[in-house]
Amino acid sequence: MPQPCFHPSIEGAQHGAKSLTDFLDYAKRSGAAGAQPSNYMLQGGKLFRSAKEIRQIFEERGMKLDGVSCHCPFWVHTTAWTGSPSIRPFIPADVAKKSSAEIEKWAENYLLKLMDLCAELGVKIVPMFWGVAFGWELATGYPWGFWKGSDYDLIKEGQERFVKKTSKLRQKANALGLKLAHEIHPGTAAMCADDFNMLVEVCDGDKCLGVNADPSHCWEGEDWETRFLKVAPRIYACHVKNFTIRQNLPLRMMDPSWQKRAMQFVDIPTGDLNMTRYVELLIHVGYPQRYREIMGTATAPLIVEAESAYRDLDETSANGIQYVRDNLCFPVAAGSFEEGMGA
């Protein structure tokens, strides 16, 4: 009988108030077979817990280690140069007082050590996203423009900045055999598929540059199928997340309240996106085969990242895990349904 190629999992960044043990216990109770803890959950001792301790915590609970979510420190590293205060929630208070250059160096060292830990844990696919390497003007994506003048070219400067600032991290990733799976996302170094492919081009096709597929960030013209077909060979990781668009409200507005915004992250079953079609696309582009080959696993994770402005977070995530388990971890067809016709 055909076996599922996926297993249900959960991303840990939204559950950062929990310790690693509490997070894994919650994930297991909710029906997950694996988990993707945040980098913060792995901290301890001088910087990180030992790989032996982390493995033991997972093994005691019979849980798979499905990567380490380290979006925040990567974003800090490639955003610090802008001097933005928005990086402060993700770094120690004493580090936040330092200069932009010192913060960037701190983040680089932190990430180099985190990659060593990932390699020791056997985690070869690292979900993350690059920060505002091209500056806040381009991060708006607004077609007003003025991105080039007689004495400046913000796109060219951003390309050069990205190549230079990420060089040591990319070299480390390649040396360890890691894939840095960027989540194409508004306000990052690659906000659409073409942006990501441009990063690959300016980095001379660097093989460590991968994609973490997440359909919930495709809400401004580029649908998820268009986006992920364009970057298909570099999809090494995924999140399962849904959203809804409230009509007649501006998608971009300066209101921090999620309940008032036009784009809302919502529970997995009731959003605007068809999650089954999304998973079918992941199969089509080769994600499960790619993940299993690199990680040496029997199944690939479908990693829930369910959020809601109205529904309790733990309940929302548990509901998402159960939906993925019951509806999306289906046996994959071994051939065409036409093959048995007329037999």
CORWOPE-V694157 format. One record per run of one state. SS is the DSSP state (H for helix, E for strand, L for the rest). FROM is the first residue (numbers start at 1). TO is the last residue. If there is no record, write none. Layout:
SS | FROM | TO
SS | FROM | TO
This chain:
L | 1 | 3
E | 4 | 4
L | 5 | 5
E | 6 | 11
L | 12 | 12
H | 13 | 15
L | 16 | 19
H | 20 | 30
L | 31 | 33
E | 34 | 36
L | 37 | 37
E | 38 | 38
H | 39 | 42
E | 43 | 44
L | 45 | 46
E | 47 | 48
L | 49 | 50
H | 51 | 60
L | 61 | 63
E | 64 | 65
L | 66 | 68
E | 69 | 69
L | 70 | 70
H | 71 | 82
L | 83 | 84
H | 85 | 90
L | 91 | 92
H | 93 | 96
L | 97 | 99
H | 100 | 121
L | 122 | 124
E | 125 | 128
L | 129 | 135
H | 136 | 139
L | 140 | 147
E | 148 | 149
L | 150 | 151
E | 152 | 153
H | 154 | 176
L | 177 | 178
E | 179 | 182
L | 183 | 192
H | 193 | 202
L | 203 | 208
E | 209 | 214
H | 215 | 217
L | 218 | 223
H | 224 | 230
L | 231 | 231
H | 232 | 234
E | 235 | 240
L | 241 | 241
E | 242 | 245
L | 246 | 257
H | 258 | 260
L | 261 | 262
E | 263 | 266
L | 267 | 274
H | 275 | 284
L | 285 | 286
H | 287 | 295
L | 296 | 299
E | 300 | 304
L | 305 | 312
H | 313 | 328
L | 329 | 330
E | 331 | 331
L | 332 | 343
